[in-house]
Amino acid sequence: LGATTGQLVGNLRASGYRPEQVDELYLTHLHTDHVGGLMAGNDRVFPNAIVRVDKRDTDFWLSEASLRAAPAEARRFFEAAVASITPYM
């Protein structure tokens, strides 16, 4: 999404906070521009956080049926949502 993305943790630290201090995250939806910063490889970026998101979004984006019904070029978005959210569940 461009050179200005991926700065969340650096900006958080520059503000005087550590990811470990974040205890809740509220996501409006599970598109990659919102969930992309939740994981660093296999590690949760916010190890003490509870992630809150509308059930309708999790029902859709984390659904195996939705993944199977999605066009091939869109499946990576479902996979990104699953990879980013399930470690917090």
N, C-alpha and C positions, 0 to 999 in steps of 0.2 A: 504493500500500500504506500510505498514511498520511503524516502530517507528520514522522514520525521517520526516514523513509528518505531516501536521497540525501546522507547525511552522511559517507560513507566518506573522501573526500579531505580534507575539513576536519578530521575526527577524526585522520586519519593525520598531517597537518601539525601539529595540536595536540600530538601525541605526539612531535614532533621529527623526523619522517621526511618524505621527499618521494616522490612516486609514481615518480620516476626511480630510486630506490634499491631498489624492489621487483623482484626478479629471477625469482621463481616465485610462481604463484598456483595453489592447489589448490581445485578446485570439486567439490562433492559431486554436483551435477547442474546441468542447464542451464535451470532455470526462471528466469523474469524477475527474481525476487527475488534471484537469485545472479549473474546476468550483467548486470543493468541498469547497474551502475556501471563496466563495463569500457571504455565508449566515452563520449567527450564530443563529440557531433556526429560528424564523420568522423575524429576523432583518438583514438588509443589513450590511455587514461588512464595506463596503466603501460607506457611505451614500451620498456622494457628487460626486460619480463617474458615468461616462458614460461608459458602456461596449461596446466595438467594437469587432465584430466577422464577419467573412465572411457570406454573406447572404445564400450561399449554405449550410453552416453548420446549421444555424438557420432554414432554410426551411426543412432540414432533421430531426434534433433532436427535434424540437418543433412541428413537424407534428403529428397530431392525426392518420393519415393514416400510417405513418411510425411506430408509436407505435403499432398499431393494427397488422401490418404485421411482426413485430419483433417476434422472438422466445420468449417464456415465460421467459427464463433465461436472456434475454437481455433487457427486458422491464424496469428493474430498472435503467438502464443507461439513457433511455429516460426520465424517471420520475425525475432523478437527474438533468438532463439538464434543464427541465422545471422548477423545483423548484428553481434552482439557478439563472436562467437567467430572468425569467418573472418579478420578483420584480424590475429589473433594466430597464424594458421596459416602 
